[in-house]
């Protein structure tokens, strides 16, 4: 399976998925820590992918999401809202 197909499948199979550095129990950066804590505080179950352990995903994710970097926050927020809207429509 191609890496972009893997990313697409992960996104399609999970209502909420966080591509992060580390894991929710052991985040490896402040952004990953704050984001996973915020999702958990909402009581929403979510999947995560540790991009440090998956360098192919880390490298390919910005191209899949059409982001200049993994943490291009403004564009990422809009993309998440767009995906959420698509999920409700489907």
C-alpha positions as CSV (number, residue, x, y, z in Angstrom):
1,X,0.0,0.0,0.0
2,X,1.3,3.4,-0.9
3,X,1.9,5.8,2.0
4,X,-0.7,8.3,0.7
5,X,-3.2,5.5,0.6
6,X,-2.3,4.6,4.2
7,X,-2.9,8.2,5.3
8,X,-6.2,8.4,3.4
9,X,-7.4,5.1,5.0
10,X,-6.4,6.3,8.5
11,X,-8.3,9.5,8.0
12,X,-11.4,7.8,6.5
13,X,-11.5,5.1,9.3
14,X,-11.3,7.5,12.2
15,X,-13.7,10.4,13.1
16,X,-10.7,12.1,14.9
17,X,-7.1,11.3,14.2
18,X,-4.1,13.2,15.5
19,X,-0.8,13.0,13.7
20,X,1.5,13.9,16.6
21,X,5.1,13.6,17.9
22,X,4.9,10.8,20.5
23,X,1.7,9.5,22.0
24,X,-1.0,11.0,24.1
25,X,0.6,9.5,27.2
26,X,4.1,10.5,26.2
27,X,4.0,13.5,23.9
28,X,7.3,14.7,22.5
29,X,6.5,18.3,21.9
30,X,4.3,21.0,23.4
31,X,1.9,21.2,20.5
32,X,1.3,17.5,20.6
33,X,0.8,17.6,24.3
34,X,-1.7,20.5,24.2
35,X,-3.6,19.1,21.3
36,X,-4.0,15.6,22.7
37,X,-5.1,17.0,26.1
38,X,-7.7,19.3,24.4
39,X,-9.2,16.3,22.5
40,X,-9.2,14.2,25.7
41,X,-10.8,17.1,27.7
42,X,-13.7,17.0,25.2
43,X,-14.3,13.4,26.0
44,X,-13.9,12.4,22.3
45,X,-12.2,9.1,21.4
46,X,-9.4,9.6,18.9
47,X,-6.7,7.7,17.1
48,X,-3.2,8.9,16.8
49,X,-0.1,8.3,14.7
50,X,3.3,8.9,16.1
51,X,5.1,10.7,13.2
52,X,8.4,10.3,14.9
53,X,8.1,6.5,14.6
54,X,6.6,6.8,11.1
55,X,9.0,9.0,9.1
56,X,7.3,8.1,5.8
57,X,4.0,9.4,7.1
58,X,5.7,12.5,8.6
59,X,7.3,13.3,5.3
60,X,4.2,12.6,3.2
61,X,1.5,14.2,5.4
62,X,2.1,17.8,4.4
63,X,1.6,16.9,0.7
64,X,-1.5,14.9,1.4
65,X,-3.2,17.7,3.3
66,X,-1.7,20.3,1.0
67,X,0.1,22.0,3.9
68,X,3.4,23.6,3.7
69,X,4.4,22.1,7.0
70,X,2.8,19.6,9.4
71,X,2.1,22.4,11.8
72,X,0.8,25.1,9.5
73,X,-1.8,25.9,12.1
74,X,-4.2,28.2,10.2
75,X,-4.4,26.0,7.2
76,X,-4.6,22.9,9.3
77,X,-7.6,24.3,11.3
78,X,-9.4,25.1,8.0
79,X,-8.6,21.6,6.7
80,X,-9.9,19.9,9.9
81,X,-13.1,22.0,9.7
82,X,-13.5,21.0,6.0
83,X,-13.0,17.3,6.8
84,X,-15.5,17.6,9.7
85,X,-18.1,19.2,7.4
86,X,-17.5,16.4,4.8
87,X,-18.0,13.8,7.5
88,X,-21.4,15.3,8.5
89,X,-22.6,15.5,4.9
90,X,-21.6,11.9,4.1
